[in-house]
């Protein structure tokens, strides 16, 4: 069975936001721009950079860099 994704979003009790935590934010942004045409804007949050993902003019997700609090073996 192929994964169809979320059938309903932004309604009570459904998916409304996604987060990506990665060791390489710039590589993730390049990938998602090429694959899905997403746009990005960055902001400061608690002393770190937080990237907002925009699709079709809507904010849909966020990207954060993994810091030293993540064990080295976590990809």
C-alpha positions as CSV (number, residue, x, y, z in Angstrom):
1,X,0.0,0.0,0.0
2,X,1.4,3.4,-1.0
3,X,1.5,6.2,1.6
4,X,-1.1,8.8,0.6
5,X,-0.1,11.5,3.1
6,X,-2.5,13.4,5.3
7,X,-6.0,13.4,3.8
8,X,-7.3,16.1,6.1
9,X,-5.2,19.0,7.5
10,X,-5.8,22.2,9.5
11,X,-9.1,20.9,11.0
12,X,-9.6,20.1,14.7
13,X,-7.8,16.8,15.5
14,X,-5.8,16.7,12.3
15,X,-2.3,17.5,11.2
16,X,-1.5,21.3,11.4
17,X,2.3,21.7,11.6
18,X,5.5,19.7,10.9
19,X,9.0,20.2,12.4
20,X,12.3,19.1,11.0
21,X,15.4,19.0,13.2
22,X,18.5,18.5,11.1
23,X,22.3,18.8,11.3
24,X,22.3,20.7,8.0
25,X,19.5,23.2,7.6
26,X,20.9,24.6,4.3
27,X,21.0,21.2,2.7
28,X,17.4,20.6,3.8
29,X,16.3,23.9,2.4
30,X,18.0,23.1,-0.9
31,X,16.4,19.7,-1.1
32,X,12.9,20.9,-0.3
33,X,13.2,23.8,-2.7
34,X,14.1,21.5,-5.5
35,X,11.7,18.7,-4.6
36,X,8.6,20.7,-3.6
37,X,9.2,24.4,-4.5
38,X,9.0,25.5,-0.8
39,X,10.1,28.9,0.3
40,X,11.7,29.8,3.6
41,X,12.2,32.7,6.0
42,X,14.3,32.7,9.2
43,X,13.7,34.2,12.6
44,X,15.5,34.1,15.9
45,X,13.9,31.9,18.6
46,X,15.4,31.5,22.0
47,X,18.8,32.6,20.7
48,X,18.8,30.1,17.8
49,X,17.7,30.4,14.2
50,X,14.3,29.0,13.3
51,X,13.3,28.6,9.7
52,X,9.6,28.8,8.7
53,X,8.6,26.7,5.7
54,X,6.1,28.3,3.3
55,X,4.1,26.4,0.7
56,X,1.5,28.1,-1.5
57,X,1.7,31.3,0.6
58,X,1.0,29.5,3.9
59,X,3.3,28.7,6.8
60,X,3.3,24.9,7.0
61,X,6.4,23.8,8.9
62,X,9.6,24.7,10.7
63,X,13.2,23.7,10.6
64,X,15.7,23.8,13.4
65,X,19.4,22.9,13.6
66,X,20.4,20.0,15.8
67,X,22.7,21.2,18.6
68,X,25.1,19.5,20.9
69,X,22.2,18.3,23.1
70,X,21.6,15.6,20.4
71,X,23.8,12.5,20.7
72,X,26.4,12.2,17.9
73,X,24.9,8.9,16.8
74,X,21.5,10.5,16.0
75,X,21.6,11.1,12.3
